[in-house]
Amino acid sequence: MAKHIGVYLTDNKNKTIELPVNPQELKVNYETNDATEEVVKLGEINRIGEVKLRTLSIESILPVTTKNVRYVTASKPLSSAQKYIDWIIAAQKSKKPIRLVVSGTKISLKMTVASFNYGMENANADEYTFTLDLTEYKTYKAEKMKIAKKKVAKKGKPRPKPPKKIGRGSKVIVNGRLHVDSYGRGPGQTEHNTIRKVNFIALGRAYPYHVTTLSGGWRGWVKKSAVKAV
């Protein structure tokens, strides 16, 4: 017994119809997105691209009524051409893919209704002719990209400014006792938050800075800890 071959369409609600009359031809079109380019000293080459979406075109007829029509090939046809027309137009308007299956073959494709046209030819009022163009549908989904927030460094405590270097001629605030020499001999008066000027420095001594008034009048030698740059 010969195996039944039929063209079946299933919509997104899982409702299946079988076309009433098998088309004379049914071909799945495979193409690649190739491009030709010119290469120096080689000439024109063919750059092979990715496989395009497969397409398929069905041309057949829809009997106005399928009852007692001897050329109907479907095992369970719909009762009228209008029901087929309504089904196909509804599937197209749904903007959802349909499934095409040709029984007895390995053809099973998820497709969209790219184009559908129908009408009567040669004044034959008993049937419609139609062309149904289908395009392969590939499932995809948009992914939401997470953008990492820039980490802002927390503000820490501000670094203290480095102390100003004290040299000859520097203005300083003096808080300490004055001495006759840098060794600390001959202690004298004590300065309190007084602005003075450094005129001699003897690093390594106990009282390394000799200070004067701003006009140049000598005052004496003081400890390092007793002076602070202005």
QUIZI-V288842 format. One line per field, one symbol per residue. psi: psi as a letter, one per 30 degrees, with the letter a starting at -180 (. if undefined). burial: # if it has 16 or more other ideal C-beta (glycine too) atoms within 10 Angstrom, else .. Layout:
psi = ???
burial = ???
This chain:
psi = kkkkkljkkkafggkklkkekklekjkkjkllilkklkkkgeakljjkalklkklkkkkaljkekfkgjfgkfkeillfleeeeeeeeeeeeffhkllkkkjkglgjjkklljekkklaklhgjgflkllkjkkkkkkklkkkkkkjkkkkkkkkakkkkkkkkkkakfkklkkjlkklelffglhkblkkjhkkakkfkkikflfifkklllffgkkeaklleffkkk.
burial = .....######.....#######..#...........................#####.####..#.....###..##.##..##.##..##....######......#.###..#.#........##.#.######............................#...#.#.######..#........#....###........#####.......#####..##...
